[in-house]
Amino acid sequence: MTTDDQGEDVTSDTRPRREPQEVLAELGAIVLGQPLGVVLRRIADLVVACIPGADEVSVTLVDGDKTASAAFTGSLAASLDERQYDDGFGPCLDAAQSGQHLRIDDTAHEELYAGFAAAAARQGVRSTLSIGLPMPQRVLGAINVYRFGAAPLDAEAEQLATAFAGYAAVALANAALYASTADLAVNLQTAMNSRAVIEQAKGVLVGRLGCTPEEAFTHLATQSQHRNRKLRDIATEVVENAAGRPGH
């Protein structure tokens, strides 16, 4: 993190930025026919180059029980991702599994992901944004943005990050073409089932608690952390209980 003479963070304001149209055109040219790791690293680099406030970026991939940061622009993003993988929950994991956008606008006052936020704050991260990749292919994934500056990413930056997530999803789709048909079918079904059960559980909670879908997701995420279980496992239990089949 870079500071000025008064100790204020200036990283996001001083780094040269590229125009979004130029960057998205470049992505459109490289997505096809490139190895997945190369494409995801290029996407992460371009998010940093294009989006004001995107100080470090990573790409989370979840393939069954295996989770890893397939690309990252700095060691801080990688280490904060790894903390979530070790814990079994956190915004990058929950975004990947649910496909949602999960924001922490102030790590010093975050309640849902309090442990992760406190660790991020100690490293100088003031806000984060995790965007689930929009199309489940053979794996689930999310783009994670870490920001040092005081103000969180604005709506325009979030919209642009969402566009990058779309390109990452295309890269995953292309990588899936190189997988065997049987392996692809199994992983695709697993990915689709994971997101489907989370949506079903949200619907159950909306009806049971009279809450909004966003509040239902928060309820699931809170239970995941309090019970130290994966988000999709909590969702499965909610759905099974609603159907009269007690979860394990």
PAVEXTI-175986 format. One record per residue: residue number from 0; residue in one letter; x, y, z of N, C-alpha, C in turn. Coordinates in steps of 0.1 Angstrom, whole numbers. Atoms other than C-alpha are relative to their C-alpha. Example, Ala and Ser with C-alpha at 12.3 -4.5 7.8 and 13.67 -1.06 7.14 Angstrom:
REM PAVEXTI-175986
ATOM pos code  n.px  n.py  n.pz ca.px ca.py ca.pz  c.px  c.py  c.pz
ATOM   0    A     9   -12     0   123   -45    78     9    12     0
ATOM   1    S    -9   -11     0   137   -11    71    -8    11     8
//
This chain:
REM PAVEXTI-175986
ATOM pos code  n.px  n.py  n.pz ca.px ca.py ca.pz  c.px  c.py  c.pz
ATOM   0    M     9   -12     0     0     0     0     9    12     0
ATOM   1    T    -7   -12     2    13    34   -10    -7    12     8
ATOM   2    T     5   -11    -7     9    65    12     7    13    -4
ATOM   3    D    -6   -13     3    15   103     7     7     5    13
ATOM   4    D    -7    -5   -11    33   126    31    -8     1    13
ATOM   5    Q     9     0   -12     3   128    54    -5   -14     4
ATOM   6    G     3    14    -4     0    90    56   -13    -4    -6
ATOM   7    E    12     4     6   -31    89    34     3   -10   -12
ATOM   8    D    -1     9    10   -36    60    10    -2     7   -14
ATOM   9    V     2    -6    13   -31    71   -26     2   -10   -11
ATOM  10    T    -3    10    10   -26    38   -44   -10     1   -11
ATOM  11    S    10     0    10   -59    39   -62    -1    12    -9
ATOM  12    D     1   -13     7   -56    75   -73    12     2    -9
ATOM  13    T   -12    -4     7   -20    75   -86     3   -10   -11
ATOM  14    R    -4    10    10   -18    42  -106    -7     4   -14
ATOM  15    P     6    -3    13   -24    48  -144   -11   -10    -3
ATOM  16    R    12     8     3   -58    35  -156    -2    -1   -15
ATOM  17    R     3     2    14   -68    20  -189   -15     1    -2
ATOM  18    E    14    -2     3  -101    27  -206    -7   -14     0
ATOM  19    P     8    12     0  -128     0  -200    -2    -6   -14
ATOM  20    Q     3     5    13  -136    -3  -237    12    -7    -6
ATOM  21    E   -12     6     5  -100    -9  -246     3   -13     6
ATOM  22    V    -3    12    -8   -96   -35  -219    -9   -12    -4
ATOM  23    L    10    10     3  -128   -54  -227     3    -5   -15
ATOM  24    A    -3     4    14  -118   -55  -264    12    -9     0
ATOM  25    E   -12     9    -2   -84   -70  -254    -4   -14     5
ATOM  26    L     5    12    -5  -102   -96  -234    -7    -9   -10
ATOM  27    G     7     7    11  -124  -105  -263     9    -7    -9
ATOM  28    A    -9     5     9   -94  -112  -283     8   -12     5
ATOM  29    I    -9    10    -6   -75  -135  -258    -8   -11     6
ATOM  30    V     7    10    -7  -103  -155  -243     0   -14    -7
ATOM  31    L     1    12     8  -106  -181  -271    14    -6    -2
ATOM  32    G   -12     8     4   -79  -208  -274    12     2    10
ATOM  33    Q   -12    -1    -9   -57  -198  -244    -2    -9    12
ATOM  34    P     1     8   -12   -49  -219  -213    -8     8    11
ATOM  35    L     9    -7   -10   -73  -212  -184     8     9     9
ATOM  36    G    -7    -8   -10   -46  -201  -160     6    13    -6
ATOM  37    V    -5   -12     7   -31  -176  -185   -11    10    -1
ATOM  38    V    11    -9     2   -65  -161  -192    -5     6    13
ATOM  39    L     5    -5   -13   -76  -158  -155    10    10     6
ATOM  40    R   -10   -10    -5   -43  -141  -146    -1    13    -8
ATOM  41    R     1   -12     8   -47  -117  -175   -13     8     4
ATOM  42    I    12    -7    -5   -83  -109  -163     3     7    13
ATOM  43    A    -3    -6   -13   -71  -103  -128     9    13    -2
ATOM  44    D    -9   -11     3   -43   -80  -141    -8    12    -6
ATOM  45    L     8   -10     7   -68   -61  -163   -10     7     9
ATOM  46    V     9    -6   -10   -92   -56  -134     7    11     8
ATOM  47    V    -8   -10    -7   -64   -38  -115     3    12    -8
ATOM  48    A    -4   -11     9   -54   -18  -145   -12     9    -4
ATOM  49    C    11    -7     6   -89    -7  -154   -10     6    11
ATOM  50    I    10    -4   -10  -110    -3  -122     6     8    11
ATOM  51    P    -5    -8   -11  -102    26   -98    -4    -7    13
ATOM  52    G     2     5   -13   -98    12   -63     2   -15     1
ATOM  53    A    -3    14     0   -91   -24   -74    15    -2     3
ATOM  54    D   -14     0    -3   -57   -26   -56     6   -14    -1
ATOM  55    E    -4    13     2   -54   -64   -55   -12    -8    -4
ATOM  56    V    11     8     5   -75   -90   -73     4   -15     0
ATOM  57    S    -3    14     1   -78  -128   -72   -12    -6    -7
ATOM  58    V    11     7     5   -99  -154   -89    -1   -14     7
ATOM  59    T     2    12    -7  -113  -182   -68    -7   -11    -9
ATOM  60    L     7    11     7  -122  -216   -83    -3   -11    10
ATOM  61    V     5    11    -9  -142  -243   -65    -4   -12    -8
ATOM  62    D     2    12     8  -141  -278   -80    -3   -11    10
ATOM  63    G     3    10   -11  -159  -302   -57     4     5    13
ATOM  64    D    -5    -3   -13  -141  -302   -25    14     8    -1
ATOM  65    K   -13    -7     2  -110  -285   -40    -2    15    -3
ATOM  66    T     1   -14     2  -107  -247   -37    14     6    -1
ATOM  67    A   -13    -7     2   -78  -225   -49    -2    13    -7
ATOM  68    S    -1   -12     7   -69  -191   -61     7    -2   -13
ATOM  69    A    -6     4    13   -63  -198   -98     8    12    -6
ATOM  70    A    -8   -12     4   -49  -162  -103    -1    10    10
ATOM  71    F     1   -11   -10   -40  -133   -81    11    10    -4
ATOM  72    T    -9   -11     4   -22  -100   -86    10     4    12
ATOM  73    G    -9    -3   -11    -5   -99   -52    -1   -10    11
ATOM  74    S     0    10   -11     4  -120   -21   -11     3    10
ATOM  75    L    10    -3   -10   -21  -102     1   -13    -6    -4
ATOM  76    A    13     6     5   -51  -112   -21     1   -16     2
ATOM  77    A    -2    14    -1   -37  -148   -21    -2    -5    14
ATOM  78    S     1     4   -14   -33  -149    17   -13     1     6
ATOM  79    L    14    -2    -5   -67  -135    24   -10   -10    -6
ATOM  80    D     7    11     6   -82  -160     0     2   -13     8
ATOM  81    E    -3    12    -7   -64  -188    17    -6    -1    14
ATOM  82    R     6     0   -13   -77  -178    51   -14    -5    -1
ATOM  83    Q    14     5     2  -112  -183    38    -1   -15    -4
ATOM  84    Y     0    15     4  -104  -217    22     3    -8    13
ATOM  85    D    -3     7   -12   -89  -228    55   -12    -1    10
ATOM  86    D    12    -1    -9  -120  -216    75   -12    -8    -6
ATOM  87    G    11     6     7  -144  -231    49   -12     9    -3
ATOM  88    F    10   -10     4  -164  -199    45     6    14    -1
ATOM  89    G    -5   -13     2  -160  -163    36    -6     6   -13
ATOM  90    P     7    -5    11  -172  -139     9     4    -5   -13
ATOM  91    C    -4     5    13  -151  -153   -19    -6   -14    -2
ATOM  92    L     6    14     1  -163  -189   -12   -15     1    -2
ATOM  93    D    14    -1     1  -199  -178    -7    -5     6   -13
ATOM  94    A     3    -6    13  -199  -157   -38     1   -11   -11
ATOM  95    A    -2    10    10  -185  -186   -59   -12   -10     1
ATOM  96    Q    10    11    -1  -211  -211   -45   -14     5    -3
ATOM  97    S    13    -5     2  -241  -188   -48    -2     8   -12
ATOM  98    G     1    -8    12  -233  -167   -78    -3    15     3
ATOM  99    Q     4   -13    -4  -240  -135   -58    11    10     0
ATOM 100    H   -10   -10    -3  -222  -102   -54     0     2    15
ATOM 101    L    -1    -2   -15  -209   -99   -18    10    11     3
ATOM 102    R    -9   -11    -3  -195   -66    -6     2     1    15
ATOM 103    I    -4    -5   -14  -177   -56    26     4    14    -2
ATOM 104    D    -3   -14     2  -178   -18    25     9     6    10
ATOM 105    D    -8    -5   -11  -160   -13    58     5   -12     8
ATOM 106    T    -5    12    -8  -138   -41    72     0     2    15
ATOM 107    A    -1    -3   -14  -137   -23   105   -13    -2     7
ATOM 108    H    13     1    -6  -174   -27   110    -9   -10    -7
ATOM 109    E     7    11     6  -184   -59    93    -5   -11    10
ATOM 110    E     6     9   -10  -207   -83   112    -1   -14    -6
ATOM 111    L     2    13     6  -214  -112    88    13    -8    -1
ATOM 112    Y   -13     6     1  -178  -120    80    10     6     9
ATOM 113    A    -8    -8    -9  -163  -105   111    14    -5     1
ATOM 114    G   -13     5    -2  -133  -128   115     9     3   -12
ATOM 115    F    -8    -4    13  -122  -124    78     2    15    -1
ATOM 116    A    -1   -14     1  -129   -87    79    11     6     9
ATOM 117    A   -10    -5   -10  -108   -82   110    14    -3    -5
ATOM 118    A   -13     4     5   -79  -101    94     4     9   -12
ATOM 119    A    -2    -9    11   -83   -80    62     4    14     5
ATOM 120    A    -2   -13    -5   -84   -48    82    15     2     5
ATOM 121    R   -14     0    -5   -51   -57    99    10     1   -11
ATOM 122    Q    -9     0    11   -35   -60    65    -2    13    -8
ATOM 123    G     2   -13     7   -48   -25    55   -11     0   -11
ATOM 124    V    11     1     9   -77   -37    34   -12     7     6
ATOM 125    R    12    -7    -6  -107   -13    39   -13    -5    -5
ATOM 126    S    13     5     5  -133   -29    16     3   -11   -10
ATOM 127    T    -1    11    10  -138   -60    -6   -12    -2    -8
ATOM 128    L    11     4     9  -160   -72   -34     3   -13    -6
ATOM 129    S    -2    14     6  -165  -108   -45   -13    -2    -9
ATOM 130    I    10     2    10  -185  -115   -77     0   -14    -5
ATOM 131    G     1    14     5  -197  -150   -84     0     0   -16
ATOM 132    L     0     1    14  -190  -161  -120   -15    -4    -5
ATOM 133    P    14     1     3  -224  -159  -138    -4   -14    -6
ATOM 134    M     4    13     6  -223  -194  -155     7   -11     6
ATOM 135    P    -7    12    -6  -215  -226  -136     4    -9   -12
ATOM 136    Q    -5     9    10  -193  -247  -159     5   -12     8
ATOM 137    R    -5    12    -8  -171  -276  -146     5     4    14
ATOM 138    V    -3    -4   -13  -162  -255  -116    -8    13     3
ATOM 139    L     6   -13    -4  -177  -226   -96    12    10     2
ATOM 140    G   -10   -10    -1  -158  -193   -93    -4    13     4
ATOM 141    A     3   -14    -3  -156  -157   -82    12     8    -2
ATOM 142    I   -10   -10     0  -136  -126   -88     0     8    12
ATOM 143    N    -1    -6   -13  -124  -110   -56     9    13    -2
ATOM 144    V    -7   -13     1  -114   -73   -54     3     5    15
ATOM 145    Y    -4    -6   -13   -94   -59   -24     4    14    -1
ATOM 146    R    -2   -14     1   -93   -22   -18     6     6    13
ATOM 147    F    -6    -6   -11   -70    -2     5    -6    14     4
ATOM 148    G     5   -13    -2   -87    32     1   -12     1     9
ATOM 149    A    11    -2   -10  -113    46    25   -14    -3    -6
ATOM 150    A    13     2     6  -142    46     1    -1   -13    -8
ATOM 151    P     1    12     7  -156    13   -12    -2     2   -15
ATOM 152    L     2    -2    14  -159     6   -49   -15     5    -3
ATOM 153    D    13    -6     3  -188    25   -65    -8    -9    -9
ATOM 154    A     9     8     8  -217    11   -86     6    -2   -14
ATOM 155    E    -5     1    14  -199    18  -119    12   -10     0
ATOM 156    A   -11     9    -1  -168    -1  -107    -5   -14     2
ATOM 157    E     6    13    -2  -189   -30   -95    -6    -6   -14
ATOM 158    Q     6     4    13  -207   -31  -129    11    -5   -10
ATOM 159    L   -11     3     8  -174   -32  -147     7   -13     4
ATOM 160    A    -5    13    -6  -161   -60  -124    -9   -11    -4
ATOM 161    T     9    10     4  -192   -79  -133     2    -4   -15
ATOM 162    A    -3     3    14  -183   -77  -170    12    -8    -1
ATOM 163    F   -12     8     0  -149   -91  -162    -3   -14     4
ATOM 164    A     4    13    -4  -166  -120  -144    -6    -8   -11
ATOM 165    G     6     6    12  -185  -127  -176    11    -6    -9
ATOM 166    Y   -11     5     8  -152  -131  -195     7   -12     7
ATOM 167    A    -6    12    -8  -138  -154  -167    -9   -12    -2
ATOM 168    A     9    12     2  -169  -176  -171     2    -6   -14
ATOM 169    V    -2     5    13  -163  -178  -208    13    -8    -1
ATOM 170    A   -13     8    -1  -127  -189  -201    -2   -13     6
ATOM 171    L     3    13    -6  -140  -216  -178    -7    -9   -10
ATOM 172    A     8     8    10  -164  -228  -205    10    -5   -10
ATOM 173    N   -10     5    10  -135  -230  -230     9   -11     6
ATOM 174    A    -8    10    -6  -114  -249  -205    -7   -13     1
ATOM 175    A     8    11    -1  -143  -273  -200     0    -9   -12
ATOM 176    L     0     8    13  -141  -283  -237    11   -10    -1
ATOM 177    Y   -11     9     0  -108  -299  -230    -1   -12    10
ATOM 178    A     3    11   -10  -122  -321  -202    -7   -12    -7
ATOM 179    S     7    12     6  -135  -356  -209   -15     2     2
ATOM 180    T    14    -2    -1  -172  -358  -215    -6    -5    13
ATOM 181    A     5     5   -13  -178  -379  -184     3     9    11
ATOM 182    D    -5    -9   -10  -157  -357  -162    -8    13     0
ATOM 183    L     7   -12     1  -174  -326  -175   -14    -1     5
ATOM 184    A    14     2    -4  -209  -340  -170    -1     0    15
ATOM 185    V     1     2   -14  -202  -349  -134     2    14     7
ATOM 186    N    -3   -12    -6  -186  -316  -125   -10    11    -3
ATOM 187    L    10   -10     3  -212  -295  -143   -12    -2     8
ATOM 188    Q    12     3    -8  -240  -313  -125     2     4    14
ATOM 189    T    -3    -3   -14  -223  -308   -92    -1    15     2
ATOM 190    A     0   -14     0  -218  -271   -99   -14     6     0
ATOM 191    M    13    -4     2  -254  -266  -110    -8    -3    13
ATOM 192    N     8     4   -12  -268  -285   -80     4     9    12
ATOM 193    S    -5    -9   -12  -247  -264   -55    -8    13     0
ATOM 194    R     7   -13     0  -262  -231   -67   -15    -2     1
ATOM 195    A    15     2    -1  -297  -246   -71    -5    -2    14
ATOM 196    V     5     2   -13  -299  -258   -36     1    12     9
ATOM 197    I    -1   -13    -8  -288  -224   -22   -12     8    -4
ATOM 198    E    12    -7     4  -316  -208   -42   -13    -6     6
ATOM 199    Q    12     7    -7  -341  -234   -29    -1     3    14
ATOM 200    A     0    -3   -14  -330  -228     6    -4    14     3
ATOM 201    K     4   -14    -1  -334  -191     2   -15     1    -1
ATOM 202    G    15     0     1  -370  -197   -10    -7    -5    12
ATOM 203    V     6     5   -12  -377  -218    20     0    10    11
ATOM 204    L    -1    -9   -11  -365  -192    44    -8    13    -2
ATOM 205    V     8   -11     3  -383  -164    26   -15    -3     4
ATOM 206    G    14     4    -4  -416  -183    31    -1    -2    15
ATOM 207    R     0     3   -14  -407  -194    67     1    13     9
ATOM 208    L    -3   -12    -8  -393  -161    80    -6    13    -4
ATOM 209    G     6   -12     5  -411  -136    59    10    11    -3
ATOM 210    C   -11   -10     2  -378  -120    49     2     1   -15
ATOM 211    T    -3    -2    14  -363  -109    16    11   -11    -4
ATOM 212    P   -10    10     4  -340  -132    -5    14     4     5
ATOM 213    E   -13    -4    -5  -310  -111     6     1    -3    14
ATOM 214    E     0     3   -14  -319  -115    42     1   -15     2
ATOM 215    A    -1    15     0  -323  -153    36    14    -4    -2
ATOM 216    F   -14     4     2  -288  -155    22     8     3    12
ATOM 217    T    -8    -4   -12  -274  -136    52    -2   -10    11
ATOM 218    H     3    10   -10  -292  -161    74     8   -13    -2
ATOM 219    L    -7    12     3  -276  -190    56    15     2     2
ATOM 220    A   -14    -3    -2  -241  -174    56     3     0    15
ATOM 221    T    -2    -1   -14  -244  -167    93     0   -14     7
ATOM 222    Q     0    13    -5  -253  -203   101    12    -8    -5
ATOM 223    S   -13     7     5  -224  -215    79    11     3     9
ATOM 224    Q   -11    -4    -8  -200  -196   100    -1    -4    15
ATOM 225    H     2     3   -14  -215  -202   134     1   -15     2
ATOM 226    R    -1    15    -2  -217  -240   128    12    -6    -7
ATOM 227    N   -12     4     7  -184  -241   108    -3   -11   -10
ATOM 228    R     3    10    11  -200  -259    78    -2     8   -13
ATOM 229    K     0    -6    13  -200  -251    41   -14     5    -3
ATOM 230    L    13    -7     3  -228  -228    28    -9   -10    -7
ATOM 231    R     9     9     7  -241  -255     4    -5   -11     9
ATOM 232    D     4    10   -10  -243  -280    33   -11     5     9
ATOM 233    I    11    -6    -8  -264  -256    54   -12     1    -9
ATOM 234    A    11    -2     9  -286  -249    24    -7   -14    -3
ATOM 235    T     6    14     2  -291  -287    18    -8    -4    12
ATOM 236    E     7     4   -12  -301  -292    54   -13     8     1
ATOM 237    V    12    -7    -1  -327  -264    52   -10    -6   -10
ATOM 238    V     9     6    10  -342  -279    20    -5   -13     4
ATOM 239    E     4    13    -4  -342  -314    34   -10     1    12
ATOM 240    N    10    -1   -11  -359  -303    66   -13     5    -4
ATOM 241    A    13    -5     5  -385  -284    47    -8   -11    -7
ATOM 242    A     6    11     7  -392  -316    27    -3   -12    10
ATOM 243    G     2    11    -9  -394  -337    59    10   -10     1
ATOM 244    R   -12     9    -1  -360  -353    55    11     6     8
ATOM 245    P   -10    -6    -8  -338  -344    84    14    -1    -5
ATOM 246    G   -14     0     5  -303  -334    74     9    -8     9
ATOM 247    H    -9     8    -8  -273  -353    85    10     9     7
//
